[in-house]
Amino acid sequence: MSGSDRPRRERRSGRTAGLSALAAIIVCAIVAASAAACSPPAARQAVPGLPAIPAATFAPGWASAGALRTFTGQDLFNQIDGGAELFLEFGFANLRLQAYMRDKAELTLGAYEMESAAAALGVYLMKMGRETPFPEIAARNSGEEAQVTIVKGRYFVQVDNLGDVPASKAEAAALANAFLAGVDAESGPTPLDALPSEGRVPGSERLIRGPYGLQPYFTFGEGDILSLGGRVFGALANFRRPDGAAFDRLIVPYPDAGASAAALAHLKANLDTYIKVTADRSDSFDFVDYRSMKGFVARSGAVLDIRFNVED
């Protein structure tokens, strides 16, 4: 599971936490006339239209550690140590980040709101690693002791367990569930439905929406080589034929036939130099890469069907 986007954390000693609590009491005493200033954390953190960030009462003995932090747009680069580009490519709206402490244990909730459920699913599939779910969490998830990644509706959620003493799995799940209770599930078709089920390797499915998502799997050329523009989703998975030979298949449904034709022309004109075209037709071409692995691209109507890493 990827750890490159784990939050930068400011560790706070017990003394610092105590001083923070004392300061909060003094502020509330000074401005006692203002009910809003002394309202509980859950009320201060509520944002109209967004699921509430949990109060520290999600499990006994926990306290909020610092203020809620919010990141929007390009501000995400100030939080993530590499990897912000992928979120932005899929359609990032905002991130709300809240840390909690209990003695030397620390949990951090990162709630990434994406522009759609498909965008959140795309990020989750890229981040989940080998999917190993915690059954205690009430949404699709993949977890290990240090981090749990979760997807529900248009939210991609991370719970980081990075204290000097690990929090229990039950406590991490309780924090996740406290947030997920306010998130609406969004059912219905996803871009993955474009992939045929026959021969598809379970767990290999991914969504692609631009070069940052595509690069880990294959490099056809520089930049947005498939003309996805951060708007079009491609669906990718590994397949196996009955004889055991494997290949990767990427299906991209464009808005219309004109868009797919333009995308195919752009792809042909900008292929990486290590790709050699072995057969060129008006709506398709065959190729081999530098490893002598075969592939082909075919257009039918509004759809590009791309196969690569094809084993003979």
QUIWO-V645022 format. One record per backbone hydrogen bond with DSSP energy under -0.5 kcal/mol. CO is the residue of the C=O (numbers start at 1). NH is the residue of the N-H. If there is no record, write none. Layout:
co=[CO & CO]
nh=[NH & NH]
This chain:
co=[3 & 9 & 13 & 14 & 15 & 16 & 17 & 18 & 19 & 20 & 21 & 22 & 23 & 24 & 25 & 26 & 27 & 29 & 31 & 33 & 34 & 36 & 40 & 40 & 41 & 42 & 43 & 47 & 55 & 56 & 59 & 63 & 64 & 69 & 71 & 72 & 73 & 74 & 75 & 76 & 76 & 79 & 80 & 83 & 83 & 84 & 85 & 86 & 87 & 91 & 93 & 94 & 95 & 96 & 97 & 98 & 99 & 100 & 101 & 102 & 104 & 104 & 105 & 106 & 106 & 107 & 108 & 108 & 109 & 109 & 110 & 110 & 111 & 111 & 112 & 112 & 113 & 113 & 116 & 117 & 118 & 119 & 120 & 121 & 122 & 123 & 124 & 127 & 129 & 132 & 133 & 134 & 137 & 140 & 142 & 146 & 147 & 148 & 149 & 150 & 151 & 152 & 154 & 155 & 155 & 156 & 157 & 158 & 158 & 159 & 160 & 160 & 168 & 169 & 170 & 171 & 172 & 173 & 174 & 175 & 176 & 177 & 179 & 180 & 190 & 191 & 192 & 197 & 199 & 200 & 201 & 206 & 208 & 209 & 210 & 210 & 211 & 214 & 214 & 218 & 220 & 223 & 224 & 228 & 228 & 233 & 234 & 235 & 236 & 237 & 238 & 239 & 241 & 245 & 246 & 247 & 248 & 249 & 250 & 250 & 251 & 251 & 252 & 252 & 256 & 257 & 258 & 259 & 260 & 261 & 262 & 263 & 264 & 265 & 266 & 267 & 268 & 272 & 274 & 275 & 276 & 279 & 281 & 283 & 284 & 285 & 286 & 286 & 287 & 288 & 289 & 293 & 294 & 295 & 296 & 297 & 298 & 300 & 302 & 303 & 304 & 304 & 305 & 306 & 307 & 308 & 310]
nh=[6 & 11 & 17 & 18 & 19 & 20 & 21 & 22 & 23 & 24 & 25 & 26 & 27 & 28 & 29 & 30 & 31 & 32 & 34 & 35 & 38 & 39 & 43 & 44 & 45 & 46 & 46 & 50 & 58 & 59 & 62 & 101 & 66 & 97 & 95 & 75 & 76 & 77 & 78 & 79 & 80 & 8 & 82 & 86 & 87 & 88 & 89 & 90 & 91 & 115 & 73 & 113 & 71 & 111 & 69 & 109 & 65 & 107 & 63 & 105 & 164 & 165 & 102 & 162 & 163 & 100 & 110 & 160 & 98 & 111 & 112 & 158 & 96 & 113 & 114 & 156 & 93 & 94 & 120 & 121 & 122 & 123 & 124 & 125 & 126 & 127 & 128 & 2 & 131 & 143 & 135 & 137 & 139 & 151 & 149 & 161 & 144 & 159 & 142 & 157 & 140 & 155 & 114 & 152 & 157 & 112 & 150 & 110 & 160 & 148 & 108 & 162 & 172 & 173 & 174 & 175 & 176 & 177 & 178 & 179 & 180 & 181 & 182 & 183 & 193 & 194 & 195 & 200 & 240 & 202 & 204 & 236 & 234 & 230 & 213 & 214 & 215 & 217 & 218 & 220 & 272 & 225 & 227 & 231 & 232 & 253 & 208 & 251 & 206 & 249 & 201 & 247 & 244 & 241 & 311 & 239 & 308 & 237 & 252 & 306 & 235 & 253 & 254 & 304 & 260 & 261 & 262 & 263 & 264 & 265 & 266 & 267 & 268 & 269 & 270 & 270 & 271 & 275 & 276 & 277 & 288 & 286 & 284 & 299 & 281 & 297 & 278 & 279 & 295 & 276 & 292 & 289 & 310 & 287 & 307 & 285 & 305 & 303 & 254 & 300 & 252 & 306 & 298 & 250 & 296 & 248 & 294]
